[in-house]
Amino acid sequence: MSQFIPANNYKPSDEIDLVELLQGLWKQKLLITLFTCVVAAGAAIYAFLATPQYEVQSLLRLTSINDLDELNSTGVYKLEPSEALKQVGASLDSYATRIAFFTENTQLIEPLHKPNRSLQQDVDVLNDGGGFKVLQPDPKKSDNLAAFVGIQLRYSSSVDGVKIVNGLVESAIEQERVRIAADLRGVVSSRVRELERKIKTARAGYETEKLSKIAQLSEADTLKRAQLQDELKALRQELKTLRGQRVTQLEEAAQIAKALSIIKPSTRSSLGEEERVSTVNGNIIRTEVSNQQLPLYFMGTEALEAERSALLQRRSDDFTQPRVAEIQKQLQLLENNRQIEVLKKRENQDLFLSDLAKLHREGARLKSINLDLSTLQLVRIDQKAEPPTKPIAPKKTLIIGLGIILGGLLGVFVALIRSMLINRKTRVEVV
């Protein structure tokens, strides 16, 4: 006999009975298994039908200093291994470098090409799937041993990623070689033009200096000549004046001597005595010693007239003054300045420029710089891209495993909902 429970005595419980819950899930194990299989099957279908994705990379490291020694020995271009690696890395990261590479190798990106789509758009499509990625060391590490630059490419099986990566690396290195060669030529040309300007300036400066020196020498000669001519003129005027004064003195003395009847030269003691000729024993010579200068008229009229006549007949007084001959000698020397003549006759003025030979040597050295940079090793390829052994995506095991887990969770969730609904309905019917 069943026991009757009054409706007003029934109280629903909000507590979850785990045993009842597990029993409900067990009863719906087929439903959970169904959801698990369906989701796992979908995951498996995706894992096996999805386009495989592959990944390759190439690493570049520092080259040795010896590889750049020929370039650095030019003295006009300096490139350190770290700077060369940095420049190649920048070229790898350059979009223009990639476009230039694919422009020259369109067959590598041809599998991605579609009608009415440009090359740039094809490259963008390649980048959309992960595409290119530049690999660099941790900036917090400053150890040169860790210095490297790399390029990584994620691609589908429709393109040859190995050829793309290796070709892009070679293209970036070659572009840097071409750029360095152009920079070197530009620097050399600039230095040569600068040296040519210096040579031209030195020649112009020398020519100006030579003309200035000739002008200075000519001016000095002109000034010296004028001074000597003035001195000669003044000296001749002085000699002429002295000659006139001498003539006047002689005329005055001659008048006095004539008045005193002094014909021959005489002295004061003999002026009033009669002339004595000779004695028995011969001539007598009289000598008078006096510290006073005798007046000019004591020379006698004969001597005075003779000297006066000679002075009046004189045409030049130059011989009486040695300085005149010396001035004439100097004037004669000033007629031709040999230093000016030598300066004017210089033909190869470059021989007289002290710094010009050095400039010519430097210019010849710069013009002789003709390096073949086609083999210049800017970086060391530490790792080339190699064909991958397996794709990196999709990861089938992981996807199927996740599908099983998600399918199981979905089945459990649906079973729980269904079990809760059934239990609620049962309780309502019981009430």
Buried (B, 14 or more C-beta within 10 A) or exposed (E): EEEEEEEEEEEEEEEEEEEEBEEBBEEBEEBBEBBBBBBBBBBBEBBEEEEBBBBBBBBBBBBEEEBBEEBEEBEBBEBEBEEBBBBBBBBBBBEEBBEBBBEEBEEBBEEBEEEEEEEEEBBBBBBEBBBBBEBEBEEEEEEEEEBBBBBBBBBBEEBBBBBBBBBBBEBBBBBBBEEBBEEBEEBBEEBBEBBEEBBEEBBEEBEEEBEEEBEEBEEEBEEBBEEBEEBBEEBBEEBEEEBEEBBEBBEEBBEBBBEBEBEEBBEEEBEEEEEEEEEEEEEEEEEEEEEEEEEBBBBBBBBBBEBBEEBEEEEEBBEEBEEBEEBEEBBEEBEEBEEBEEBEEEEEBEEEBEEBEEBBEBBEBBEEBEBEBEEBBBBBBEEEBEEBEEBEBBEBEEBBEBBBBBBBBBBBEBBBEBBEEEBEEEEEEEE
